[in-house]
Amino acid sequence: MNLRSKTLIVIAVSFLTFIPTIYFFSEKILITGAEKLEKEEAYNEMERITGILYDEIYSLDETNYDWAAWDDTYEFIKNHNKDYIESNLVNSTFKALDINVILYFNSTGDLVYGKTFDIQNESVAEVPQEILNYIREHPFLIYHKSTDSNVSGIAVINGKAVLLASRPILTSNDEGPIRGALIMIRYFNERQLEEISKLSMVPLHLHILSGEIEKEKFVKILDKNCLAVFKVLKDINGKPAIMIEARLKRDIYRHEESIINYFIFSLIFIAILTLFITFLLIEKTVTSRIVKLNKELNKIAESGDITKRIKEEGGDEIGELQKSINSMLDSIQKSRRKIEELLEKEKKMKAMVAHYFFNPIAIAKGYLQLYLESNKNEEVERALKAIDRIERVVKDIINGKWEIQ
């Protein structure tokens, strides 16, 4: 694998490691922040929804006040006149006031008059015994201790939620003595919930509670597109009564998710662009110069011409390497020149040795051979053989063939 391939692989692996890491941490930070923000927004939305419900309770209480602090009502509790009933407590009044039950109690706690009206079916019925039992179980709804006393809120009666308001019966000038209590009840059913849902533009669900609950409000993620926020509302006794559930779109989460996706796509594009630019820069500043240096060294090695030099470029590490190689070639050239000089001296010395050694030997051999031509002598023959052996040894030494055994 060449240097270019290794460089490309290293850069690619670095970016492939970098992108998932950035994605993981960015998703962790942004999504966590989005979930926290959407939870806060969900609670704010629930406060707005419950605010609408409390406005309904306040409106019911104000309506009750208008009827309770009225001279006609004040006289009705005393004389029970039918004109009051026929003029005021007709079905259209229930529809106009959006109430289902109205109860008049005197100061001794006796029920003077009561009526129930089903607005949806437009039918009149007797006051349910469960409602009367509930009111008598909560005497503060009947007996008011002061003229400015009032009770309003949520109640769960026989497993059904209602909104109720109780006021002392006074004169139109808010004066007593208190002659009893006027109680108005509005059923908090699907129709009421749907009206609040239309006002808030949020789908709502009602849950009746039968006991204590750990959290008064919480958020539950349903899926990527929807979440549910819950809030517990207490009754007139301060105990958990109902729980409102609102289904909200996860606009913040999806917005953050789209931002993350856009960020990742942008990051991938930038990474690819950076990878390309980085590769080009490394190719231009490092890889191509190293490849060029390698080619120049191969040419010098193939030609054996150590007089050639590497072209020095730049003042970086590669430039320093080029200088070092040229310096090394200079040293090799100097060493080679010295070796050539030594070899030349050796050659001259061998020539001198051959001249001064072989001439006397040749003369000696000549005399001995002349002597043997006229006189046969074994000792002279042995001497000639010894001279021949010495001559061969010296030749081998001069030619570099002789080794010391």
TORBA-478660 format. One line per 4 residues: their letters; for each residue x, y, z of N, C-alpha, C, CB. Coordinates in steps of 0.1 Angstrom, whole numbers. Glycine has a CB too. Layout:
<nodes>
A) X,Y,Z,X,Y,Z,X,Y,Z,X,Y,Z; ...
</nodes>
This chain:
<nodes>
MNLR) 9,-12,0,0,0,0,9,12,0,-10,0,12; 7,21,-10,15,33,-11,11,44,-1,15,39,-25; 19,54,0,17,65,10,4,72,8,29,75,10; 0,75,-5,-12,82,-8,-24,74,-2,-14,84,-23
SKTL) -24,61,-5,-36,53,0,-36,53,15,-34,39,-5; -25,52,22,-25,52,36,-29,66,42,-11,49,41; -25,76,35,-29,90,40,-44,92,38,-22,101,31; -50,87,27,-64,88,24,-72,80,34,-67,84,10
IVIA) -67,68,37,-74,59,47,-74,65,61,-68,45,47; -62,71,65,-61,77,78,-71,89,80,-47,81,81; -71,97,70,-80,109,70,-94,105,70,-77,118,58; -98,95,62,-112,90,61,-116,84,74,-113,80,49
VSFL) -108,76,80,-111,69,93,-113,80,104,-100,59,97; -104,90,103,-105,101,113,-119,108,112,-94,111,112; -123,111,100,-136,118,98,-147,109,101,-137,123,84; -146,96,98,-157,86,100,-159,84,115,-154,73,93
TFIP) -148,86,123,-149,85,137,-154,98,143,-135,82,143; -150,109,137,-154,122,142,-168,125,140,-145,133,135; -174,122,129,-188,125,126,-198,118,136,-192,121,112; -197,105,138,-206,98,147,-204,104,161,-204,83,147
TIYF) -192,107,165,-190,113,179,-197,126,180,-175,114,181; -195,135,170,-202,148,170,-217,146,170,-197,156,158; -222,136,162,-236,134,161,-242,129,175,-239,123,151; -234,120,182,-239,115,194,-240,126,205,-229,104,199
FSEK) -229,134,206,-229,145,216,-239,156,213,-215,150,218; -240,160,200,-249,170,196,-264,166,198,-247,174,182; -266,153,195,-280,148,197,-283,148,212,-282,134,191; -273,143,220,-275,142,234,-278,156,240,-262,136,241
ILIT) -270,166,236,-272,180,242,-285,186,236,-260,188,238; -287,186,223,-298,193,217,-311,186,221,-297,193,202; -312,172,220,-324,165,223,-328,167,238,-323,151,219; -317,166,246,-320,167,261,-325,181,263,-307,165,269
GAEK) -319,191,257,-324,205,259,-338,207,253,-315,215,252; -341,200,242,-354,201,236,-365,194,244,-354,194,222; -361,183,250,-371,176,259,-374,184,271,-365,162,263; -363,191,277,-365,199,288,-374,211,285,-352,204,294
LEKE) -371,217,273,-379,229,269,-393,225,266,-372,235,257; -395,214,259,-409,210,256,-417,206,268,-409,199,246; -410,201,278,-416,198,291,-421,211,298,-407,190,300; -412,221,298,-416,234,303,-428,240,295,-404,244,303
EAYN) -427,239,282,-438,244,274,-451,236,276,-434,243,259; -450,223,279,-462,215,281,-468,219,294,-458,200,282; -460,222,305,-465,226,317,-472,240,316,-454,227,328; -465,249,308,-471,262,306,-485,261,298,-462,271,297
EMER) -485,252,289,-498,249,282,-509,244,291,-495,240,270; -504,235,300,-514,230,309,-519,240,319,-508,218,317; -510,250,323,-514,261,331,-525,269,324,-502,269,336; -523,271,311,-532,279,303,-546,272,303,-527,281,289
ITGI) -545,259,301,-558,251,300,-565,251,313,-555,236,296; -558,248,324,-564,248,337,-569,263,341,-555,243,348; -562,273,335,-566,286,337,-580,289,331,-556,296,331; -583,282,320,-596,283,313,-606,277,322,-596,277,299
LYDE) -603,265,328,-612,258,337,-615,267,350,-606,244,341; -604,273,355,-606,281,367,-614,293,364,-593,285,373; -613,298,351,-622,309,347,-636,305,347,-617,314,333; -639,292,343,-652,287,343,-658,287,357,-653,273,337
IYSL) -649,283,367,-653,282,381,-656,296,386,-642,275,389; -647,305,382,-649,319,386,-662,325,381,-637,328,382; -664,322,368,-676,327,361,-689,322,368,-677,323,346; -688,309,372,-699,303,379,-701,309,393,-697,287,381
DETN) -690,312,399,-691,319,413,-697,333,411,-677,319,419; -693,340,401,-698,353,399,-713,353,396,-691,360,387; -717,343,388,-731,342,385,-739,339,397,-734,330,374; -734,330,405,-740,326,418,-741,339,427,-732,315,425
YDWA) -731,347,427,-731,359,435,-742,368,431,-717,366,435; -744,370,418,-754,379,413,-768,374,417,-754,379,397; -770,361,418,-783,356,422,-785,355,437,-785,342,416; -774,353,444,-775,351,459,-776,365,466,-762,344,464
AWDD) -769,375,461,-770,388,467,-780,396,459,-756,396,467; -793,392,460,-804,399,453,-816,399,461,-807,391,439; -823,410,461,-835,412,470,-845,402,467,-840,426,469; -848,398,454,-858,389,451,-855,375,457,-859,388,436
TYEF) -842,371,456,-838,358,462,-839,359,477,-824,355,458; -836,370,483,-836,372,497,-851,370,502,-831,386,501; -860,376,495,-875,375,498,-880,361,495,-883,385,490; -875,354,485,-879,341,481,-877,331,492,-873,336,468
IKNH) -865,332,498,-862,323,509,-871,324,521,-847,325,514; -877,337,522,-886,339,534,-900,335,531,-885,354,537; -905,339,518,-919,337,516,-922,326,506,-926,350,511; -912,320,499,-913,309,490,-923,312,479,-918,296,497
NKDY) -923,324,474,-933,328,464,-930,321,450,-934,343,462; -941,316,444,-940,309,432,-936,318,420,-953,302,429; -940,331,421,-936,340,410,-921,340,407,-941,354,413; -914,339,418,-899,339,417,-895,327,408,-892,339,431
IESN) -901,316,412,-897,303,405,-902,304,390,-904,291,411; -914,308,388,-919,309,374,-912,319,365,-934,311,374; -907,330,372,-901,341,364,-886,338,362,-903,354,371; -880,332,372,-865,331,371,-860,317,369,-859,336,384
LVNS) -866,307,374,-860,293,374,-866,285,363,-862,286,387; -867,291,351,-872,284,340,-861,277,332,-880,293,330; -864,268,323,-854,260,316,-844,269,308,-860,250,307; -849,280,303,-840,289,295,-830,295,304,-849,299,288
TFKA) -833,297,316,-823,303,326,-812,294,328,-830,306,339; -815,281,329,-804,271,331,-795,270,318,-810,257,333; -801,271,307,-793,271,294,-785,283,293,-803,269,282; -791,295,297,-783,308,295,-772,308,305,-793,319,298
LDIN) -774,303,317,-764,304,328,-754,292,327,-770,304,342; -758,282,318,-750,269,317,-748,263,330,-737,273,310; -759,261,337,-759,253,350,-768,241,349,-762,262,362; -766,231,357,-774,219,357,-782,218,370,-765,207,355
VILY) -777,223,381,-784,221,394,-784,234,401,-778,210,402; -795,238,407,-796,250,416,-803,246,428,-803,262,408; -797,250,440,-803,246,453,-804,258,462,-794,235,459; -815,260,469,-817,271,478,-819,265,492,-830,279,474
FNST) -810,268,501,-811,264,515,-813,276,524,-798,256,519; -822,274,534,-824,285,544,-814,284,555,-838,284,550; -815,293,564,-804,295,574,-804,283,584,-807,307,582; -814,275,584,-814,263,593,-809,250,585,-828,260,598
GDLV) -806,252,573,-801,241,565,-811,233,558,-793,232,574; -824,238,557,-834,230,550,-834,234,535,-848,233,556; -837,225,527,-837,227,513,-851,234,509,-836,214,504; -850,246,505,-862,254,502,-867,250,487,-860,269,503
YGKT) -857,250,478,-860,247,464,-848,241,458,-866,259,457; -851,231,449,-840,225,441,-845,221,427,-833,214,448; -836,222,417,-840,218,404,-828,213,396,-847,230,396; -830,203,388,-819,198,379,-824,198,365,-816,183,383
FDIQ) -815,203,356,-819,204,342,-807,199,334,-822,219,338; -811,189,325,-801,184,315,-801,192,303,-805,169,312; -790,200,301,-790,210,290,-790,202,277,-777,218,292; -783,191,276,-781,184,263,-795,178,259,-771,173,264
NESV) -802,172,268,-815,166,265,-827,175,268,-816,153,273; -824,187,274,-834,197,277,-845,190,285,-840,203,264; -841,183,296,-851,177,304,-849,180,319,-850,161,302; -860,181,326,-860,185,340,-860,172,348,-871,194,344
AEVP) -853,171,360,-853,160,368,-852,164,383,-842,150,364; -855,154,391,-853,157,406,-838,158,409,-859,146,414; -835,166,419,-821,167,423,-816,153,428,-819,178,434; -805,148,422,-800,135,426,-797,135,441,-788,131,418
QEIL) -800,124,447,-798,122,462,-783,123,465,-804,109,467; -775,118,456,-760,118,458,-755,132,460,-753,111,446; -761,142,452,-757,156,453,-761,161,467,-763,164,442; -773,158,471,-778,163,484,-770,157,495,-793,160,486
NYIR) -767,145,494,-759,138,504,-745,145,505,-757,123,502; -739,147,494,-726,153,493,-726,167,500,-721,155,479; -736,175,497,-737,189,503,-739,188,518,-749,196,496; -747,179,522,-749,178,537,-737,172,544,-761,169,540
EHPF) -728,165,536,-716,160,542,-705,171,543,-710,148,534; -708,182,536,-699,194,536,-708,206,540,-693,196,522; -710,207,553,-719,218,558,-714,232,555,-721,216,573; -701,234,553,-696,247,550,-702,252,537,-681,247,549
LIYH) -708,243,529,-715,248,516,-728,254,520,-717,236,507; -734,251,531,-748,256,535,-747,267,545,-756,244,541; -738,266,554,-737,275,565,-725,285,563,-736,268,579; -728,297,559,-718,307,557,-717,316,570,-720,316,545
KSTD) -705,318,574,-703,326,587,-702,341,585,-691,321,594; -700,345,573,-699,360,570,-705,363,557,-684,364,571; -708,376,555,-715,380,542,-705,379,530,-720,394,544; -692,379,533,-683,378,521,-678,364,519,-671,388,524
SNVS) -684,355,526,-680,341,525,-684,335,511,-686,332,536; -676,326,506,-679,320,493,-671,307,492,-677,329,481; -677,297,486,-670,284,483,-672,281,468,-675,272,492; -661,278,461,-663,274,447,-651,265,444,-663,286,438
GIAV) -654,256,434,-643,247,430,-648,234,423,-635,243,442; -640,224,424,-643,211,418,-648,201,429,-631,205,410; -657,193,425,-661,182,434,-664,169,426,-674,186,442; -661,158,432,-665,145,425,-676,139,433,-652,136,424
INGK) -687,138,427,-699,132,433,-704,120,426,-711,143,434; -704,109,433,-708,96,427,-700,93,414,-723,97,423; -687,96,415,-678,92,404,-678,102,392,-681,79,399; -685,113,394,-686,123,383,-681,136,388,-701,124,378
AVLL) -674,143,379,-669,156,383,-679,167,380,-656,159,375; -679,177,389,-688,188,388,-681,201,392,-701,187,396; -686,212,387,-681,225,392,-692,231,401,-677,235,380; -689,236,412,-699,241,421,-695,254,427,-703,231,432
ASRP) -705,262,431,-703,275,438,-714,277,448,-702,287,428; -710,282,460,-719,284,471,-717,298,476,-718,273,482; -728,306,478,-728,319,483,-739,321,494,-729,330,472; -736,330,503,-747,333,513,-758,342,506,-741,341,525
ILTS) -770,339,510,-781,347,504,-782,360,512,-795,339,505; -781,371,505,-781,385,511,-790,394,503,-766,390,511; -791,406,508,-798,416,500,-789,421,488,-802,428,509; -795,429,480,-788,435,469,-776,444,473,-797,442,459
NDEG) -777,448,485,-766,457,491,-756,449,498,-772,468,500; -756,435,496,-747,426,503,-748,427,518,-732,429,499; -760,429,523,-763,430,537,-771,418,542,-770,443,541; -769,415,555,-776,404,561,-789,408,569,-767,396,570
PIRG) -793,400,578,-787,388,582,-787,377,571,-793,382,594; -778,368,571,-777,357,561,-790,348,562,-764,349,562; -797,346,551,-809,338,552,-807,324,546,-820,345,544; -795,321,543,-793,307,538,-781,307,528,-805,302,531
ALIM) -782,297,519,-771,296,509,-777,292,495,-761,285,513; -771,298,485,-775,294,471,-763,286,465,-778,307,462; -766,274,460,-756,266,454,-759,263,440,-755,252,462; -750,266,431,-751,263,417,-741,252,413,-749,276,408
IRYF) -745,243,405,-737,232,400,-737,230,385,-741,218,407; -725,229,380,-724,226,365,-717,213,363,-717,238,358; -723,204,356,-716,191,353,-704,193,345,-726,181,347; -693,188,349,-681,188,342,-679,175,334,-668,191,351
NERQ) -686,175,323,-687,163,315,-679,165,301,-702,159,312; -682,156,292,-675,156,279,-678,169,272,-678,144,271; -690,174,273,-694,186,266,-686,198,271,-709,189,268; -684,199,285,-677,210,290,-662,209,286,-678,210,306
LEEI) -657,196,287,-643,194,283,-640,197,269,-639,179,286; -650,194,260,-648,197,246,-648,212,244,-660,191,238; -656,220,251,-656,234,250,-643,240,254,-667,240,258; -637,235,265,-624,240,269,-613,236,259,-620,234,283
SKLS) -615,224,253,-606,219,243,-606,228,231,-609,205,239; -618,233,227,-619,242,216,-613,255,219,-634,244,212; -615,260,231,-609,273,235,-593,272,235,-614,277,248; -589,261,240,-574,259,241,-568,254,229,-571,250,253
MVPL) -576,248,220,-572,242,207,-562,230,210,-565,252,198; -565,223,221,-557,211,225,-567,200,229,-548,215,237; -564,188,223,-573,176,227,-571,173,242,-569,164,219; -582,171,249,-582,169,264,-589,157,268,-588,181,271
HLHI) -585,151,279,-591,139,285,-592,141,300,-583,126,281; -603,136,305,-606,138,320,-604,124,327,-620,144,322; -597,124,338,-596,112,346,-600,115,360,-581,107,346; -610,107,365,-615,108,379,-605,100,388,-629,103,380
LSGE) -600,107,398,-591,101,408,-599,95,419,-580,111,412; -594,83,424,-600,77,435,-591,77,448,-604,62,432; -579,82,447,-570,83,458,-559,92,456,-565,69,461; -549,91,464,-537,100,463,-529,96,451,-528,99,476
IEKE) -521,106,445,-513,103,434,-499,109,437,-519,109,421; -488,103,432,-475,107,436,-472,121,431,-465,97,430; -474,124,418,-470,136,412,-483,144,408,-461,134,400; -483,157,411,-494,165,407,-494,169,393,-494,178,416
KFVK) -482,169,387,-481,171,372,-469,164,367,-480,187,369; -471,159,355,-460,151,348,-462,151,333,-458,137,355; -452,147,326,-452,146,312,-449,132,308,-443,157,305; -456,127,298,-453,113,293,-452,114,278,-465,104,297
ILDK) -440,109,273,-437,109,259,-445,97,252,-422,108,256; -453,100,243,-461,90,236,-453,84,224,-475,95,232; -449,93,216,-440,89,204,-433,102,200,-449,84,193; -427,101,188,-419,112,183,-427,124,180,-411,108,171
NCLA) -440,122,178,-449,133,173,-458,139,184,-457,129,161; -459,131,195,-470,135,205,-465,132,219,-483,128,202; -469,141,228,-467,138,242,-480,142,250,-455,147,248; -481,137,262,-492,139,270,-487,146,283,-500,126,273
VFKV) -494,157,287,-491,163,300,-503,162,309,-487,179,297; -500,158,321,-511,156,331,-510,165,343,-510,141,336; -521,169,348,-521,178,360,-533,174,369,-522,193,356; -530,173,381,-540,169,391,-547,182,397,-534,160,403
LKDI) -560,182,397,-567,193,403,-574,189,415,-578,199,392; -574,197,426,-580,193,439,-594,198,440,-571,199,450; -601,191,449,-615,195,451,-616,206,462,-624,183,455; -629,209,466,-631,219,476,-625,216,489,-646,222,477
NGKP) -621,203,491,-615,198,504,-600,199,503,-620,184,507; -595,202,491,-580,202,490,-574,189,487,-574,208,502; -583,179,483,-578,166,480,-578,163,465,-587,155,487; -569,155,459,-569,152,445,-583,147,440,-558,142,441
AIMI) -588,153,430,-602,150,425,-602,145,411,-611,162,427; -596,153,402,-596,149,388,-582,152,383,-606,157,380; -579,145,371,-566,148,364,-569,151,350,-557,135,366; -564,162,345,-566,166,331,-554,162,323,-567,182,330
EARL) -557,155,312,-547,151,303,-548,159,290,-548,136,300; -537,165,286,-537,172,273,-527,166,264,-533,187,276; -531,164,251,-522,158,241,-516,169,233,-530,148,232; -503,170,232,-496,181,225,-487,176,215,-489,190,235
KRDI) -486,183,204,-476,180,193,-462,183,198,-480,187,180; -453,175,194,-439,177,198,-432,186,188,-431,164,200; -437,198,187,-431,207,177,-416,211,180,-439,220,176; -414,213,193,-400,217,196,-390,205,194,-399,221,211
YRHE) -395,193,197,-386,181,195,-384,179,180,-393,169,201; -394,180,172,-392,178,158,-384,189,152,-406,177,151; -386,201,157,-377,212,152,-363,210,155,-382,226,158; -360,205,168,-346,203,171,-341,191,164,-345,200,187
ESII) -350,181,161,-345,169,153,-342,173,139,-356,158,153; -350,182,133,-347,187,120,-334,195,120,-358,196,114; -331,203,130,-319,210,132,-307,200,132,-319,219,144; -309,190,140,-298,180,141,-295,173,127,-302,169,152
NYFI) -306,170,120,-304,163,107,-298,173,98,-318,159,101; -302,186,98,-296,196,89,-281,197,93,-303,209,90; -279,197,106,-265,199,111,-256,187,107,-265,200,127; -262,175,108,-254,163,104,-251,163,89,-261,150,108
FSLI) -261,167,81,-259,167,66,-249,178,63,-272,170,59; -250,189,70,-240,200,68,-226,195,72,-244,213,75; -226,188,83,-213,183,88,-207,173,79,-215,177,102; -215,164,73,-210,154,64,-205,161,51,-221,144,60
FIAI) -212,171,46,-207,179,35,-194,186,38,-218,189,30; -194,193,49,-181,200,53,-170,190,55,-184,208,66; -173,178,61,-163,168,63,-157,163,50,-169,156,71; -166,160,40,-162,155,27,-153,166,20,-174,152,18
LTLF) -158,179,21,-150,190,15,-137,191,22,-158,203,16; -137,191,36,-125,192,43,-115,180,40,-128,192,58; -121,168,39,-113,156,36,-106,158,22,-122,144,35; -114,163,13,-108,166,-1,-97,176,0,-119,170,-11
ITFL) -100,187,7,-90,198,8,-77,194,16,-96,211,15; -80,186,27,-69,181,35,-60,172,27,-74,174,47; -67,163,19,-59,154,11,-51,161,1,-69,144,4; -57,171,-6,-49,179,-15,-37,186,-9,-58,189,-22
LIEK) -40,192,3,-29,199,10,-18,190,14,-34,206,22; -21,178,19,-11,168,23,-4,163,11,-18,156,31; -12,161,0,-6,156,-13,4,166,-18,-17,154,-23; 1,179,-17,9,189,-23,21,192,-14,2,202,-25
TVTS) 19,192,-1,30,196,9,38,185,14,24,204,20; 33,173,13,40,161,19,41,150,9,33,156,32; 30,144,6,31,131,-2,38,133,-15,17,126,-5; 34,142,-23,41,144,-36,56,147,-35,34,155,-44
RIVK) 60,154,-25,74,157,-23,81,145,-18,75,168,-12; 75,136,-10,82,124,-6,83,114,-18,74,117,6; 72,114,-26,73,105,-38,84,110,-47,59,105,-45; 84,123,-49,95,129,-58,108,126,-53,92,144,-59
LNKE) 110,127,-39,123,125,-33,127,110,-35,122,128,-18; 117,101,-34,120,87,-36,124,84,-50,107,79,-32; 117,91,-60,121,89,-74,135,94,-77,111,96,-83; 139,105,-71,152,111,-73,163,102,-67,153,125,-67
LNKI) 160,96,-55,169,87,-49,171,74,-57,165,83,-35; 160,69,-63,160,57,-71,169,59,-84,146,52,-75; 167,71,-90,175,75,-101,190,75,-98,171,88,-107; 193,81,-87,208,81,-83,213,67,-80,209,90,-70
AESG) 204,59,-74,208,45,-71,210,37,-84,198,38,-62; 201,39,-93,202,31,-106,214,36,-114,189,33,-114; 216,49,-114,227,54,-123,241,52,-116,225,69,-126; 241,52,-103,253,51,-95,261,64,-95,262,40,-101
DITK) 255,74,-100,262,87,-101,259,95,-88,257,95,-113; 269,94,-79,267,101,-66,270,116,-67,275,95,-55; 273,121,-79,275,135,-80,262,143,-82,284,138,-92; 251,135,-85,238,141,-86,233,145,-72,228,132,-93
RIKE) 224,155,-71,219,160,-59,204,161,-59,225,173,-55; 198,160,-47,183,162,-46,180,177,-46,178,155,-33; 169,180,-53,165,194,-53,159,198,-40,155,197,-65; 165,208,-33,160,212,-20,149,222,-21,172,218,-12
EGGD) 137,219,-15,126,228,-15,120,230,-1,115,222,-25; 117,242,2,110,244,15,119,244,27,99,235,17; 114,250,38,122,250,50,116,241,61,123,264,55; 108,232,57,102,223,67,110,210,69,88,219,63
EIGE) 104,200,75,111,188,78,116,180,65,103,178,87; 107,181,55,111,174,43,123,181,36,99,173,33; 122,194,37,134,202,32,146,199,39,131,217,33; 145,197,53,157,194,61,162,180,57,153,194,76
LQKS) 152,171,54,156,157,50,163,157,36,143,148,48; 159,166,27,166,167,14,180,172,17,158,177,5; 181,182,25,195,187,29,203,176,35,194,199,38; 198,168,44,205,157,50,210,147,40,197,151,61
INSM) 200,144,30,204,134,20,215,139,11,192,131,11; 214,152,7,225,158,-1,238,159,7,221,173,-5; 237,161,20,249,161,29,255,147,29,246,166,43; 246,137,30,251,123,30,258,120,17,239,114,33
LDSI) 252,124,6,258,122,-7,271,128,-8,249,126,-18; 273,141,-3,286,147,-3,296,139,5,284,161,4; 292,134,17,301,126,25,305,113,17,295,122,38; 295,107,11,298,95,3,308,98,-9,285,88,-3
QKSR) 305,109,-15,314,113,-26,328,115,-22,309,125,-33; 330,122,-10,343,124,-5,350,111,-1,342,134,8; 342,103,6,347,90,10,352,82,-3,337,82,18; 343,82,-13,346,75,-25,359,80,-32,335,75,-35
RKIE) 361,94,-31,373,100,-37,385,95,-30,371,115,-37; 384,95,-16,395,90,-8,399,76,-11,392,92,7; 388,68,-13,390,53,-16,397,52,-29,377,45,-16; 393,60,-39,399,59,-52,414,63,-51,391,68,-62
ELLE) 416,74,-43,430,78,-42,439,67,-35,431,91,-33; 433,60,-25,440,50,-18,442,38,-28,432,45,-6; 432,35,-36,434,24,-46,445,27,-56,421,21,-53; 445,40,-60,455,44,-70,469,43,-63,453,59,-74
KEKK) 470,47,-51,483,46,-44,487,31,-42,483,52,-30; 477,23,-39,480,8,-38,485,2,-51,467,1,-33; 478,7,-62,482,2,-75,497,6,-79,473,8,-86; 500,18,-76,514,23,-78,524,15,-70,515,38,-76
MKAM) 519,13,-57,529,6,-48,531,-8,-53,523,6,-34; 520,-15,-58,522,-29,-63,531,-29,-75,508,-34,-66; 529,-18,-84,538,-18,-96,553,-16,-92,534,-6,-105; 555,-8,-81,569,-6,-77,574,-19,-70,569,5,-66
VAHY) 565,-25,-62,570,-38,-56,573,-48,-67,558,-44,-47; 564,-49,-77,567,-59,-88,580,-56,-95,555,-59,-98; 582,-43,-97,594,-39,-104,607,-43,-96,594,-24,-107; 607,-38,-83,619,-41,-75,620,-55,-70,618,-32,-63
FFNP) 610,-63,-71,610,-77,-67,613,-86,-78,597,-80,-59; 605,-85,-89,606,-95,-100,619,-93,-108,594,-93,-109; 625,-81,-109,637,-79,-117,649,-87,-111,641,-64,-118; 651,-86,-98,662,-94,-92,659,-109,-93,664,-90,-78
IAIA) 647,-113,-92,643,-127,-92,646,-132,-107,629,-130,-88; 642,-124,-116,644,-128,-130,659,-130,-134,637,-118,-140; 667,-121,-128,681,-121,-131,687,-134,-124,689,-109,-125; 682,-136,-112,687,-148,-104,683,-161,-111,682,-148,-90
KGYL) 671,-161,-116,666,-173,-123,674,-175,-136,651,-172,-127; 678,-164,-143,685,-165,-155,699,-171,-153,687,-151,-162; 706,-167,-142,719,-172,-139,718,-187,-136,726,-164,-128; 708,-190,-128,707,-204,-124,704,-213,-135,696,-206,-113
QLYL) 696,-209,-145,692,-217,-156,705,-218,-165,681,-210,-164; 713,-208,-167,725,-209,-175,735,-219,-168,732,-195,-176; 735,-219,-155,744,-228,-148,739,-242,-150,744,-225,-133; 726,-244,-150,721,-258,-152,723,-263,-166,706,-259,-148
ESNK) 724,-254,-175,726,-259,-189,740,-266,-191,725,-247,-199; 750,-262,-183,763,-268,-184,766,-277,-172,774,-257,-185; 759,-275,-161,761,-283,-149,748,-288,-144,770,-275,-139; 747,-301,-142,735,-306,-136,737,-307,-121,731,-320,-141
NEEV) 728,-300,-113,729,-299,-99,715,-299,-93,737,-286,-94; 712,-308,-84,699,-310,-78,696,-298,-68,698,-323,-70; 706,-293,-62,703,-282,-53,700,-269,-60,716,-279,-44; 706,-268,-72,702,-256,-80,688,-257,-85,712,-254,-92
ERAL) 684,-269,-89,670,-272,-93,660,-269,-82,669,-286,-98; 664,-273,-70,655,-270,-59,654,-255,-56,660,-278,-46; 665,-248,-58,665,-234,-57,656,-227,-67,679,-228,-58; 657,-232,-80,648,-226,-90,633,-228,-87,651,-233,-104
KAID) 630,-240,-82,616,-243,-78,612,-234,-67,614,-258,-74; 620,-232,-57,617,-223,-46,615,-209,-51,628,-223,-35; 623,-205,-60,621,-191,-66,608,-190,-73,633,-187,-75; 605,-201,-81,592,-201,-88,580,-200,-78,590,-214,-97
RIER) 581,-207,-67,570,-207,-57,569,-193,-51,573,-217,-46; 581,-187,-48,581,-173,-42,575,-163,-52,595,-169,-38; 578,-165,-65,573,-156,-75,557,-157,-76,579,-160,-89; 552,-170,-75,538,-171,-76,531,-165,-64,534,-186,-77
VVKD) 537,-167,-52,531,-161,-40,531,-146,-41,539,-166,-28; 542,-140,-46,542,-126,-46,532,-121,-56,556,-121,-50; 530,-128,-68,520,-124,-78,506,-124,-72,521,-133,-90; 504,-135,-64,491,-136,-58,488,-125,-48,489,-150,-51
IING) 499,-122,-41,497,-111,-31,494,-98,-38,510,-109,-22; 502,-95,-49,499,-83,-57,486,-82,-63,510,-81,-68; 481,-94,-68,468,-95,-74,456,-97,-64,468,-106,-84; 460,-97,-52,449,-99,-41,443,-112,-40,439,-89,-44
KWEI) 450,-123,-45,445,-136,-45,450,-144,-34,448,-143,-58; 461,-140,-27,467,-148,-17,461,-145,-3,482,-146,-17; 458,-155,4,453,-153,18,462,-160,28,439,-159,19; 463,-154,39,471,-161,50,463,-172,56,475,-150,61
Q) 469,-184,56,462,-195,61,464,-196,76,467,-209,55
</nodes>
